[in-house]
Amino acid sequence: MKFKELNLSSEILRAIDVMGHSQATQIQQQAIPFILKRLDVIGCAQTGTGKTGAFTIPILEVLNQPKKSQKNAIKALVLAPTRELAIQIDESFKTYGKFMPLKHTAIFGGVSQVNQVKVLKKGIDILIATPGRLLDLIHQSHVDLSNIEILVLDEADHMLDMGFVHDIKKILKFLPKKKQALLFSATMPAEIKKFASSILNQPKEISVAPVSSTAETVKQELYYVDKIDKSKLLIDLLNKKKDNQSLVFTRTKYGADKLVKKLSKVGIKASAIHGNKSQGNRQRTLSDFKKKNISVLIATDIAARGIDIDNLPFVINYELPNIPETYVHRIGRTGRAGSNGIAISFCDKEEKKELKGIQKILGFNIPVINNNL
């Protein structure tokens, strides 16, 4: 379905046209009409399916309609689990709202609140926030949520995993009872459904590309390798792909930093992004990677949330994740929006249990390229 069939305004269609898009993704086709009708929605969709656009586009459309509402009041609130995802969502509002007068900003911890407070004082229509920083600014009387018309909980499963439920419940007390509520999640465990039922009113349920499915545009490859030989294999692969960017996943922050040092010693320009890095450092690193100033980005799973890079050719699982669903999220960083990508995984003797779990949810065995075990 084309965007022009979704009853969108000329301003939105013009912005979409500038992006070079014409076809709405499946989640966008299903969610946008419901949200425009002001219905509550639960959307289940994996990364890379256009989920962010599925709520940013109709929110902009709804809020751009002429109506009597308090000037400079926050009318839409989007809660996200990580700083990177909050920034990505803010960029999405900027892209789709390019030709609209609506103001928006993202607030998150890890940086000084001074500039964030300055923007809030000038007045905004849409606020994207991580729960901790939002609560801080509410308690300091810098944020008023009494005029919220639309609430979005994005990456709800990860908010649950990261222990944000109590913060979200506190935030809800500052919102009006009557509002439109939207919840998006890559997985839909029982706890999420239970939580959703407590805040959503007769929601329309949408499920697109379940978590066990991976994009057909992603070619998956498996290398069996001893733990001690992983860095050598990685260096060999990266040297063969010198002109291409690679996103490499490690389990720990320490492992990410250690790997950067190993790569630097052999002349491969790499940087790490994880929770111990300052927000400024993480944003600079991500910007350098997007601009291709560095060719290899080493990331932990939490820090990688919100990394959205067009035409990223390679994702490498240097270490397999403990949770099988995380594998699908990781490799979903490549092969996005119809482009092709390659996902390479290393597996040592100790990781065979994790591999078994991953292949079980995939429903097939990842093709083995090399077996050095």
Secondary structure in CASP SS format (residue, H / E / C, confidence):
PFRMAT SS
TARGET T0000
AUTHOR 0000-0000-0000
METHOD secondary structure of the structure
MODEL  1
M C 1.00
K E 1.00
F H 1.00
K H 1.00
E H 1.00
L C 1.00
N C 1.00
L C 1.00
S C 1.00
S H 1.00
E H 1.00
I H 1.00
L H 1.00
R H 1.00
A H 1.00
I H 1.00
D H 1.00
V H 1.00
M H 1.00
G C 1.00
H C 1.00
S C 1.00
Q E 1.00
A C 1.00
T C 1.00
Q H 1.00
I H 1.00
Q H 1.00
Q H 1.00
Q H 1.00
A H 1.00
I H 1.00
P H 1.00
F H 1.00
I H 1.00
L H 1.00
K C 1.00
R C 1.00
L C 1.00
D C 1.00
V E 1.00
I E 1.00
G E 1.00
C E 1.00
A E 1.00
Q C 1.00
T C 1.00
G C 1.00
T C 1.00
G C 1.00
K H 1.00
T H 1.00
G H 1.00
A H 1.00
F H 1.00
T H 1.00
I H 1.00
P H 1.00
I H 1.00
L H 1.00
E H 1.00
V H 1.00
L H 1.00
N C 1.00
Q C 1.00
P C 1.00
K C 1.00
K C 1.00
S C 1.00
Q C 1.00
K C 1.00
N C 1.00
A C 1.00
I C 1.00
K C 1.00
A E 1.00
L E 1.00
V E 1.00
L E 1.00
A C 1.00
P C 1.00
T C 1.00
R H 1.00
E H 1.00
L H 1.00
A H 1.00
I H 1.00
Q H 1.00
I H 1.00
D H 1.00
E H 1.00
S H 1.00
F H 1.00
K H 1.00
T H 1.00
Y H 1.00
G C 1.00
K C 1.00
F C 1.00
M C 1.00
P C 1.00
L C 1.00
K C 1.00
H E 1.00
T E 1.00
A E 1.00
I E 1.00
F C 1.00
G C 1.00
G C 1.00
V C 1.00
S C 1.00
Q C 1.00
V H 1.00
N H 1.00
Q H 1.00
V H 1.00
K H 1.00
V H 1.00
L H 1.00
K H 1.00
K H 1.00
G C 1.00
I C 1.00
D C 1.00
I E 1.00
L E 1.00
I E 1.00
A E 1.00
T C 1.00
P H 1.00
G H 1.00
R H 1.00
L H 1.00
L H 1.00
D H 1.00
L H 1.00
I H 1.00
H H 1.00
Q C 1.00
S C 1.00
H C 1.00
V C 1.00
D C 1.00
L C 1.00
S C 1.00
N C 1.00
I C 1.00
E C 1.00
I E 1.00
L E 1.00
V E 1.00
L E 1.00
D C 1.00
E C 1.00
A H 1.00
D H 1.00
H H 1.00
M H 1.00
L H 1.00
D H 1.00
M C 1.00
G C 1.00
F C 1.00
V H 1.00
H H 1.00
D H 1.00
I H 1.00
K H 1.00
K H 1.00
I H 1.00
L H 1.00
K C 1.00
F C 1.00
L C 1.00
P C 1.00
K C 1.00
K C 1.00
K C 1.00
Q E 1.00
A E 1.00
L E 1.00
L E 1.00
F E 1.00
S E 1.00
A C 1.00
T C 1.00
M C 1.00
P C 1.00
A H 1.00
E H 1.00
I H 1.00
K H 1.00
K H 1.00
F H 1.00
A H 1.00
S H 1.00
S H 1.00
I H 1.00
L C 1.00
N C 1.00
Q C 1.00
P C 1.00
K E 1.00
E E 1.00
I E 1.00
S E 1.00
V E 1.00
A C 1.00
P C 1.00
V C 1.00
S C 1.00
S C 1.00
T C 1.00
A C 1.00
E C 1.00
T C 1.00
V E 1.00
K E 1.00
Q E 1.00
E E 1.00
L E 1.00
Y E 1.00
Y E 1.00
V C 1.00
D C 1.00
K H 1.00
I H 1.00
D H 1.00
K H 1.00
S H 1.00
K H 1.00
L H 1.00
L H 1.00
I H 1.00
D H 1.00
L H 1.00
L H 1.00
N H 1.00
K H 1.00
K C 1.00
K C 1.00
D C 1.00
N C 1.00
Q C 1.00
S E 1.00
L E 1.00
V E 1.00
F E 1.00
T C 1.00
R C 1.00
T C 1.00
K H 1.00
Y H 1.00
G H 1.00
A H 1.00
D H 1.00
K H 1.00
L H 1.00
V H 1.00
K H 1.00
K H 1.00
L H 1.00
S H 1.00
K H 1.00
V C 1.00
G C 1.00
I C 1.00
K C 1.00
A E 1.00
S E 1.00
A E 1.00
I E 1.00
H C 1.00
G C 1.00
N C 1.00
K C 1.00
S C 1.00
Q H 1.00
G H 1.00
N H 1.00
R H 1.00
Q H 1.00
R H 1.00
T H 1.00
L H 1.00
S H 1.00
D H 1.00
F H 1.00
K H 1.00
K C 1.00
K C 1.00
N C 1.00
I C 1.00
S C 1.00
V E 1.00
L E 1.00
I E 1.00
A E 1.00
T C 1.00
D H 1.00
I H 1.00
A H 1.00
A H 1.00
R C 1.00
G C 1.00
I C 1.00
D C 1.00
I C 1.00
D C 1.00
N C 1.00
L C 1.00
P C 1.00
F E 1.00
V E 1.00
I E 1.00
N E 1.00
Y C 1.00
E C 1.00
L C 1.00
P C 1.00
N C 1.00
I C 1.00
P H 1.00
E H 1.00
T H 1.00
Y H 1.00
V H 1.00
H H 1.00
R H 1.00
I H 1.00
G C 1.00
R C 1.00
T C 1.00
G C 1.00
R H 1.00
A H 1.00
G H 1.00
S C 1.00
N C 1.00
G E 1.00
I E 1.00
A E 1.00
I E 1.00
S E 1.00
F E 1.00
C E 1.00
D C 1.00
K H 1.00
E H 1.00
E H 1.00
K H 1.00
K H 1.00
E H 1.00
L H 1.00
K H 1.00
G H 1.00
I H 1.00
Q H 1.00
K H 1.00
I H 1.00
L H 1.00
G C 1.00
F C 1.00
N C 1.00
I C 1.00
P C 1.00
V E 1.00
I E 1.00
N E 1.00
N E 1.00
N C 1.00
L C 1.00
END
